[in-house]
Amino acid sequence: MRFAKGHGTENDFVIVPDPEGRIDLTPRRVAALCNRYTGIGADGVLRVVRGEDAEWFMDYRNADGSVAEMCGNGLRVFARYLVDHGLAAPGRFDVATRAGLRTVELGATGHVTADMGPAQVLGISTAGIGDRRVPGLHVATGNPHLACVVESPVEAFDLSRAPDVDAVRFPEGVNVEVIRMVGRRSVEMRVHERGVGTTSSCGTGVVASAVAAAQTEGENRGEWEVRVPGGSLTVILTAESTYLRGPAVIIAEGETCL
Ligand SMILES: N[C@@H](CCC[C@H](N)C(=O)O)C(=O)O
């Protein structure tokens, strides 16, 4: 099976080109591909399949084999793969995802911007992280997030295990972010991703973090910097939508017998 490997701020993906949707991508096979010791190693898989509402559908899977509705960094890497392989022209185009159509914009090289759609703020909850319990904002950016704005440096939080969350509010699980303001419209963030664990970045979580930080500051617009362990991303909040901008690269191509 042919594959490529790519990442966006170190949120890394195995890309499986499968235009006609012939590959049997079972949860077990996804987990085998993502295994960092016996597989290629990644936070998730992006299967490139022809779509109905757009030319291409991003079939995203988490590293444990579970299906998620949306992946912001995955979408940007997916778009970079399409352009690098002549499957889409540089500029603006739509990609179909389980969360609906998303528009991406990119050149032949450089950063990729994704229109992530409007974020929904759905209330407040709490997360038990290590021996701490912190309040957070339930934000949906295509998938569920609990974005917790904290006062201490984000490294102080033990995200090695899944945070304890309200299972009634989040019956399908949730991605949990800890966020700290580090400057005007600038935050640092760490994440525990549903179906993956701690990752170096999470695009949908980066957008949720900007939304939560903005709300904390009494704002809801503007350009926000979100620093993650894998780099830095820009989020633009407007009245109509949210935008995620940053690097996305393909770093390898090959064949696997997995
Ligand atoms: N890394 C992603 C989010 C992937 C999905 C998430 N783990 C979930 O289960 O919702 C991103 O960049 O948004």
The ligand as a Tripos MOL2 file, in Angstrom:
@<TRIPOS>MOLECULE
LIG
   13    12     1     0     0
SMALL
NO_CHARGES

@<TRIPOS>ATOM
      1 N1         -5.3260   16.6220   15.6830 N.3       1 LIG1
      2 C1         -6.5690   17.0470   15.2410 C.3       1 LIG1
      3 C2         -7.7880   16.5650   15.9420 C.3       1 LIG1
      4 C3         -7.9890   15.0810   15.6730 C.3       1 LIG1
      5 C4         -9.3040   14.5410   16.1700 C.3       1 LIG1
      6 C5         -9.4110   14.4630   17.6490 C.3       1 LIG1
      7 N2         -8.4090   13.6310   18.2500 N.3       1 LIG1
      8 C6        -10.8100   13.9590   18.0120 C.2       1 LIG1
      9 O1        -10.9970   12.7650   18.3140 O.co2     1 LIG1
     10 O2        -11.7500   14.7720   17.9700 O.co2     1 LIG1
     11 C7         -6.6230   18.5140   14.8360 C.2       1 LIG1
     12 O3         -5.6040   18.9960   14.3360 O.co2     1 LIG1
     13 O4         -7.6740   19.1350   14.8920 O.co2     1 LIG1
@<TRIPOS>BOND
     1     1     2 1
     2     2     3 1
     3     2    11 1
     4     3     4 1
     5     4     5 1
     6     5     6 1
     7     6     7 1
     8     6     8 1
     9     8     9 2
    10     8    10 1
    11    11    12 2
    12    11    13 1
@<TRIPOS>SUBSTRUCTURE
     1 LIG1         1 GROUP 0 **** ****
